[in-house]
């Protein structure tokens, strides 16, 4: 059984949309669901179509919070993310709160890390074992994302809050822990 399956990420949003009676709120949950699926699948055109013309992203973490503003900045971010394989994460959504203006998702984000990335971050051993460049690791960090929406239902961006340093949570995994079709970059 895989320890990560990116394609499970949007299933809780499907369920929430199916239970929602308010058409506006249901449409916003579906917009978030579509955004998440297109990001994980690497469908750039469809991903960007979920956003307004001037999206704004805030990434809040203790180490280095940053902001992306405007179409070109967000498109460049997603292009780099997809090219590097960083879009193959799994969001284990545990809570969804939705209003007519915003959807909030809360859970954990799982991501595969290569040993080379850990070593570049100064992590040379995990659980007392040395890290080699080709080794695989799984990180898991608490994540809350606010998905504000415009009147037309397009997403205004994301406000992403990381509850912990994902690299502090890494555990060693093998290729057998990955789902079929997972691309290691």
C-alpha positions in Angstrom: 0.0 0.0 0.0 1.5 3.4 -1.0 2.4 5.8 1.8 1.5 8.7 -0.4 -1.2 9.0 -3.1 -1.6 12.4 -4.6 -4.8 11.4 -6.4 -6.7 11.1 -3.0 -6.2 14.8 -2.3 -9.4 16.1 -3.8 -11.7 13.2 -2.7 -12.8 15.0 0.5 -13.7 18.1 -1.5 -15.8 15.9 -3.9 -17.7 14.6 -0.8 -18.2 18.1 0.7 -19.5 19.5 -2.6 -21.9 16.6 -2.9 -23.3 17.4 0.6 -23.5 21.2 0.1 -27.0 22.6 -0.6 -26.0 26.2 -1.3 -25.1 26.5 -5.0 -22.5 29.3 -4.5 -20.7 27.4 -1.7 -20.8 24.2 -3.7 -19.3 26.0 -6.7 -16.4 27.3 -4.6 -15.7 23.9 -3.1 -15.7 22.5 -6.7 -13.3 25.3 -7.8 -10.9 24.4 -5.0 -11.2 20.7 -5.9 -10.5 21.4 -9.6 -7.6 23.7 -8.7 -6.1 21.0 -6.5 -6.5 18.2 -9.1 -5.1 20.3 -11.9 -2.1 21.3 -9.8 -1.3 17.7 -8.8 -1.8 16.3 -12.3 0.3 19.1 -13.8 -2.5 20.5 -16.0 -1.1 24.0 -16.2 -3.8 25.6 -18.5 -6.7 24.2 -16.5 -4.9 25.1 -13.2 -4.4 28.7 -14.2 -8.0 28.9 -15.4 -9.3 28.5 -11.8 -7.7 31.8 -10.8 -8.5 35.5 -11.3 -6.3 37.6 -13.6 -4.4 39.0 -10.6 -4.0 36.1 -8.0 -2.2 36.7 -4.8 -0.5 33.9 -2.8 0.8 34.1 0.8 3.0 31.3 2.1 3.2 31.6 5.9 5.9 29.6 7.7 8.4 30.4 10.4 11.5 30.1 8.3 10.8 32.2 5.2 7.3 33.6 4.6 6.8 34.9 1.1 4.2 36.4 -1.3 3.5 35.9 -5.0 1.5 38.5 -6.7 0.1 38.6 -10.2 -0.5 36.2 -13.0 3.1 36.0 -14.2 4.5 35.3 -10.7 2.0 32.6 -10.0 2.3 31.0 -13.4 6.1 31.0 -13.0 5.8 29.4 -9.6 3.5 26.6 -10.9 5.7 26.0 -14.0 8.7 25.5 -11.7 6.7 23.3 -9.3 5.4 21.0 -12.0 8.8 20.9 -13.8 10.5 19.8 -10.6 7.8 17.3 -9.7 7.0 19.2 -6.6 3.3 19.1 -7.5 3.1 15.4 -6.7 2.1 16.0 -3.1 -0.9 14.5 -1.2 -3.1 16.7 0.9 -4.9 14.7 3.5 -7.8 17.0 4.0 -9.5 16.5 7.4 -11.6 19.7 7.7 -13.4 21.9 5.1 -15.1 25.1 6.1 -16.8 27.0 3.3 -18.7 30.3 3.0 -19.8 32.2 0.0 -16.5 34.1 0.0 -13.9 31.5 1.0 -13.1 27.8 1.4 -10.7 26.7 4.2 -9.0 23.3 4.1 -7.0 21.8 7.0 -5.0 18.6 7.2 -1.5 17.4 6.4 0.6 17.7 3.3 2.7 14.7 2.4 5.6 15.0 -0.1 8.4 12.8 -1.3 11.9 14.3 -0.8 15.1 13.0 -2.3 18.2 12.6 -0.3 19.9 15.2 -2.4 17.3 17.8 -1.4 17.8 16.9 2.3 21.5 17.1 2.0 21.2 20.5 0.3 19.2 21.6 3.3 21.9 20.4 5.7 20.3 17.1 6.7 22.9 14.4 6.4 21.3 11.8 8.6 17.8 10.7 9.4 17.1 8.5 12.4 20.9 8.0 12.8 21.3 6.6 9.2 23.3 8.6 6.6 21.4 10.2 3.8 22.5 9.5 0.2 21.5 11.6 -2.7 19.2 8.9 -4.3 17.5 7.9 -1.0 13.7 8.7 -0.7 12.0 10.2 2.2 8.4 11.2 3.0 7.7 14.5 4.8 4.4 15.3 6.4 3.4 18.7 7.8 0.3 20.3 9.1 -1.3 22.7 6.6 -4.2 25.2 6.6 -5.1 26.8 3.3 -7.6 29.7 2.8 -9.0 29.9 -0.7 -10.7 33.3 -1.1 -12.9 33.7 -4.2 -14.1 36.5 -6.4 -17.7 37.2 -7.2 -17.4 35.2 -10.5 -16.2 32.1 -8.5 -12.5 32.3 -9.6 -10.0 31.9 -6.9 -8.2 35.0 -5.7 -5.2 33.0 -4.7 -4.2 31.1 -1.6 -3.2 31.9 2.0 -1.1 28.9 3.0 -0.1 28.3 6.6 2.4 25.6 7.5 2.2 24.4 11.1 5.7 22.8 11.1 8.9 22.4 9.2 8.2 19.5 6.8 11.9 18.5 6.6 11.8 17.9 10.4 9.3 15.1 9.9 11.0 13.0 7.2 11.0 9.3 7.3 12.8 6.9 5.0 10.7 5.2 2.3 11.3 3.1 -0.8 9.9 3.1 -4.3 7.5 0.4 -3.2 5.8 3.0 -1.0 4.9 5.1 -4.0 1.7 4.7 -6.1 1.9 3.6 -9.7 2.9 6.4 -12.1 4.7 8.5 -9.4 7.5 10.3 -11.2 10.7 10.8 -9.2 12.6 13.8 -10.4 
